[in-house]
């Protein structure tokens, strides 16, 4: 891995100074039972049930999962099979809001005394990684400290994707929540050092967090060079610690745990309020947004179409969940805000550039943060040569999109890598 690899992007952080506002309560929400990596939940409410804010409405005994809670108070009007933006189908509860936002009477501040009760409480919060992947947080925290000792917590506040400023606003608006969340993780998991990593294009956030942590020897605020994809897990661990996460390894294998900055803050807020994860701070931006671009606290399950209407979007040709590099297009704007949604971007131009023949310029290789050979991977995929795909380490690809961005022939290299990764288990079992 070469820390100089990657690309320079226009930051377009147009909403960085937009303080987070509460989004108007929608008339109804659609809450899917799969909002995390792993097994979907089973819906535990039915049509006609009255629900309150923070009430658990989905759960499962599956190991890799996280409960789902209602983001509104109101009445369940339907429980249905729902086609999500990623093409998967799961149950979803449709809830008509009553406008009261009544807090669930069962919510209590969790009682935490040691590591296991801490982990159990995080599971009950329904918290998943808020950086986008949606890995259940309690699973990440529940590691065997004897087999895989962790000495460094890496807090990812890089936010290297263009346009998105939701994590930046977390830093600027709720720095104490972040610090207290970090300290809780360190306390109950016994992690001695934390690297709070922020890209150097956010000097105000760096200065603020340095001032807040100047008396805390266990938290080191690290200013990282502004480069994409600085916030990718393997890249940020290398940048912060110099440790390399090899193929097939997790950060824990290198004595590190990576956590998104908003996830850390959410841990603290749950610890003092008992309110599960029921809303998300999202950035709304893009050249199709004619008014009200900014950052909003949005109830989980709010339809994207309502957000677009509120922000004056009438002629968008492309609407994205997340950023322009690693986000993905929505085929249907009635898709809901999920736990993992950090931005909705709307653009006027949705036309893809014409693809031409590879000119063997090597730009894709020079920009890949992991030193892969995307053009060679493309050829191996076309030949369905699984052994060659393995030799070229396709499973290391993190889909950052640097290769596609740098390619002068506009070849969909990053997309092909994902197809190639899916091919390997299907062919080899």
Number of C-alpha atoms within 10 A of each C-alpha: 15 14 15 12 20 25 19 13 15 8 16 14 16 17 20 20 13 16 14 19 12 11 16 14 16 18 14 21 25 26 31 30 27 27 28 27 15 15 17 23 24 19 22 14 16 16 14 13 12 16 26 23 22 27 21 23 22 24 21 17 11 11 10 15 26 33 27 33 25 27 29 32 23 24 20 21 16 17 20 17 13 19 14 19 17 10 8 9 16 18 20 25 27 20 27 20 21 18 13 12 16 14 16 17 10 10 15 13 13 19 12 14 9 11 16 15 14 22 21 15 22 24 19 21 27 26 27 29 23 26 23 19 14 21 21 24 24 24 17 15 18 14 14 10 14 7 9 14 16 22 19 25 25 27 28 27 27 28 27 23 24 17 24 29 28 26 24 23 23 21 25 17 13 13 19 17 20 23 21 18 23 27 22 17 21 19 13 17 20 16 22 16 19 24 21 27 26 29 21 16 17 18 12 13 22 21 12 13 23 17 11 14 16 12 9 11 10 17 24 17 20 21 22 20 15 20 21 25 27 29 26 20 20 23 23 25 27 17 20 19 13 11 16 17 21 13 11 8 12 15 21 21 16 19 17 24 21 22 22 23 30 26 22 24 21 22 26 21 19 21 22 12 12 20 23 28 24 23 21 22 26 25 30 26 28 22 13 22 23 14 13 16 21 23 27 24 17 24 27 27 27 26 22 20 15 16 22 25 12 16 19 14 23 13 12 17 12 18 25 20 23 25 20 18 18 17 19 15 19 17 13 13 16 15 21 23 27 26 28 22 24 25 26 24 25 26 17 16 12 12 8 7 9 8 12 10 9 13 10 11 12 15 18 25 21 20 25 25 26 19 17 20 20 26 23 16 24 21 14 19 21 11 11 15 15 19 11 16 23 16 10 16 17 22 17 19 19 18 17 21 24 26 29 22 20 20 23 16 17 17 21 16 24 23 15 20 25 15 13 23 19 12 17 19 10 8 9 7 6
